[in-house]
């Protein structure tokens, strides 16, 4: 998993509440267990018209936001089914940070396991960030995980809280497999001891 220390990028505004995982990545794209290639399906029902053509009105299709790496979204982002394909699609598109007033629990947890930083802010702070994101290509935010701070294009700063363990894992690029590998010596020692004390097992 790639480390997340400090991210400076264009923030796309998505002022929609209750964005569910089916909107993030429709069920038609769930046939794969690969984490790559899903970016094309991100928000597919909003990004594309029925004939498959690009919907120019959807925010991520607008020239200023096509390379966005931060998403500023409405309340209760990631609700619905527990599909891990949702953070996979965001990451494959290039989104490394989602900012909202609240997230669905499973989606929130899946973000950390895949190198995406979900940040919870107050409604007042979200309104300010949404206003910043409306600036198009000038909607550049800096998210500093070490300092736990978001800096807007006008220099304004917003602090955010995050669990210390999750922060540690993101800063060091450690996913669940990485956490297990950190304990490989202890695991090997336990297995050898168990084999010696119970050779019949």
NORHUCOR-V682967 format. One record per residue. N is the residue number from 0. RES is the residue in one letter. D_FIRST is the distance of its C-alpha to the first C-alpha in Angstrom with 2 decimals. Layout:
BEGIN
N_RES_D_FIRST ; N_RES_D_FIRST
END
This chain:
BEGIN
0_X_0.00 ; 1_X_3.80 ; 2_X_6.46 ; 3_X_9.16 ; 4_X_12.48 ; 5_X_15.05 ; 6_X_15.35 ; 7_X_18.69 ; 8_X_19.42 ; 9_X_21.92 ; 10_X_22.14 ; 11_X_23.60 ; 12_X_26.06 ; 13_X_26.14 ; 14_X_28.99 ; 15_X_29.02 ; 16_X_29.05 ; 17_X_27.83 ; 18_X_25.40 ; 19_X_24.50 ; 20_X_21.75 ; 21_X_24.40 ; 22_X_24.90 ; 23_X_21.20 ; 24_X_20.98 ; 25_X_24.39 ; 26_X_25.02 ; 27_X_25.98 ; 28_X_22.37 ; 29_X_21.39 ; 30_X_22.71 ; 31_X_19.47 ; 32_X_16.61 ; 33_X_14.50 ; 34_X_11.72 ; 35_X_13.19 ; 36_X_16.66 ; 37_X_16.92 ; 38_X_17.19 ; 39_X_20.82 ; 40_X_21.52 ; 41_X_20.23 ; 42_X_23.42 ; 43_X_25.34 ; 44_X_28.54 ; 45_X_28.77 ; 46_X_27.52 ; 47_X_29.94 ; 48_X_33.63 ; 49_X_35.21 ; 50_X_36.14 ; 51_X_32.55 ; 52_X_33.23 ; 53_X_31.03 ; 54_X_32.10 ; 55_X_32.68 ; 56_X_33.02 ; 57_X_29.49 ; 58_X_27.57 ; 59_X_24.59 ; 60_X_27.24 ; 61_X_29.09 ; 62_X_28.77 ; 63_X_27.78 ; 64_X_24.72 ; 65_X_23.45 ; 66_X_20.67 ; 67_X_19.92 ; 68_X_16.50 ; 69_X_17.90 ; 70_X_19.90 ; 71_X_22.83 ; 72_X_23.99 ; 73_X_26.84 ; 74_X_27.14 ; 75_X_25.60 ; 76_X_22.70 ; 77_X_20.96 ; 78_X_23.97 ; 79_X_25.26 ; 80_X_23.69 ; 81_X_20.48 ; 82_X_18.79 ; 83_X_14.99 ; 84_X_15.65 ; 85_X_16.36 ; 86_X_12.95 ; 87_X_11.88 ; 88_X_14.96 ; 89_X_14.44 ; 90_X_11.06 ; 91_X_12.70 ; 92_X_15.67 ; 93_X_13.93 ; 94_X_14.24 ; 95_X_11.77 ; 96_X_14.44 ; 97_X_17.25 ; 98_X_20.34 ; 99_X_23.04 ; 100_X_25.69 ; 101_X_24.23 ; 102_X_21.72 ; 103_X_22.21 ; 104_X_20.82 ; 105_X_18.82 ; 106_X_17.22 ; 107_X_16.53 ; 108_X_14.80 ; 109_X_12.76 ; 110_X_11.50 ; 111_X_10.00 ; 112_X_8.38 ; 113_X_6.68 ; 114_X_6.05 ; 115_X_9.78 ; 116_X_12.42 ; 117_X_15.66 ; 118_X_18.63 ; 119_X_22.03 ; 120_X_25.08 ; 121_X_28.81 ; 122_X_30.74 ; 123_X_32.44 ; 124_X_29.25 ; 125_X_27.84 ; 126_X_31.14 ; 127_X_30.83 ; 128_X_27.29 ; 129_X_28.48 ; 130_X_31.40 ; 131_X_29.18 ; 132_X_27.11 ; 133_X_30.44 ; 134_X_31.05 ; 135_X_29.47 ; 136_X_28.04 ; 137_X_29.02 ; 138_X_26.76 ; 139_X_24.28 ; 140_X_22.53 ; 141_X_20.57 ; 142_X_18.18 ; 143_X_17.90 ; 144_X_15.78 ; 145_X_17.43 ; 146_X_20.81 ; 147_X_20.01 ; 148_X_21.99 ; 149_X_22.31 ; 150_X_24.71 ; 151_X_26.67 ; 152_X_28.44 ; 153_X_31.59 ; 154_X_30.07 ; 155_X_30.19 ; 156_X_27.66 ; 157_X_26.37 ; 158_X_24.82 ; 159_X_22.56 ; 160_X_21.86 ; 161_X_18.66 ; 162_X_18.34 ; 163_X_17.90 ; 164_X_15.58 ; 165_X_13.16 ; 166_X_13.55 ; 167_X_12.86 ; 168_X_9.53 ; 169_X_8.41 ; 170_X_10.29 ; 171_X_8.77 ; 172_X_5.00 ; 173_X_6.20 ; 174_X_6.26 ; 175_X_9.74 ; 176_X_9.68 ; 177_X_8.57 ; 178_X_11.37 ; 179_X_13.68 ; 180_X_13.26 ; 181_X_14.23 ; 182_X_17.44 ; 183_X_18.17 ; 184_X_21.33 ; 185_X_22.68 ; 186_X_22.08 ; 187_X_23.89 ; 188_X_26.63 ; 189_X_27.17 ; 190_X_27.42 ; 191_X_29.94 ; 192_X_31.93 ; 193_X_32.03 ; 194_X_33.19 ; 195_X_35.86 ; 196_X_37.19 ; 197_X_37.20 ; 198_X_37.83 ; 199_X_39.24 ; 200_X_36.07
END
